[in-house]
Amino acid sequence: MSNKSKATFLVVAIVVMGGLICSTSMPTAAASAQSNYTIKVAKTTEGDFTVTDGASYVGPSFNTTYSMRGATTDFIKARDALTSFILEDFGKSPTIGYIKMNSTDTQSNTNVTGLANPFVSKEQIDEKVKSVLTYALDKIEHPEGITLNAGGSRNLMCVFGNVLNDFWCDIPTFAVK
């Protein structure tokens, strides 16, 4: 390959690489419009377990509480990221496999082995978390019957325990369980 061909190839490679770098590092208008928000999230977990003869057993009740604080506009902008974060974080909980549909559930799902399974699936948990979180975020974005100060800070609380039907998210002042 001649020096002229090598130089042409090098220039083309630099232009292509420069274009790729610019296109990946320059935010789009939509991305930059959504990027300026801050939501403070605190997480607490409660529960117990017993260790007997080398085996551990999850206690009869447990819960995870997410307390969030931020401006109304920040909650609106952070909706998707907040939902994804909570789904991912709660999905890593060591108690996620011990959640039942309701506290008096006598019906059980049957798994491949034909054995009764009293616990709900990860998909059911994700759908419930999305549903209750969306309800609370919608209440912040469109407060009906509630007077909120514009631009003021908002609190949001979600509690996820061992009973799927008892999962809830709401504005703490107006929370109805």
SULRA-V125774 format. One record per backbone hydrogen bond with DSSP energy under -1.0 kcal/mol. NH is the residue of the N-H (numbers start at 1). CO is the residue of the C=O. Records with the same first field share a line. If there is no record, write none. Layout:
NH=CO + CO
This chain:
6=2
7=3
8=4
9=5
10=6
11=7
12=8
13=9
14=10
15=11
16=12
17=13
18=14
19=15
20=16
21=17
22=18
23=19
24=20
25=21
26=22
32=28
33=29
34=30
37=35
40=69
42=67
44=65
46=63
50=57
52=55
55=52
57=50
59=48
63=46
64=160
65=44
66=158
67=42
68=156
69=40
70=154
72=152
75=71
76=72
77=73
78=74
82=78
83=79
84=80
85=81
86=82
87=83
88=84
89=85
90=86
91=87
92=89
93=90
96=93
98=95
100=162
105=102
109=117
111=115
114=111
117=109
120=99
125=121
126=122
127=123
128=124
129=125
130=126
131=127
132=128
133=129
134=130
135=131
136=132
137=133
138=134
139=135
140=136
141=137
142=138
152=149
154=70
156=68
157=170
158=66
159=168
160=64
164=100
165=101
166=163
167=164
168=159
170=157
174=171
175=172
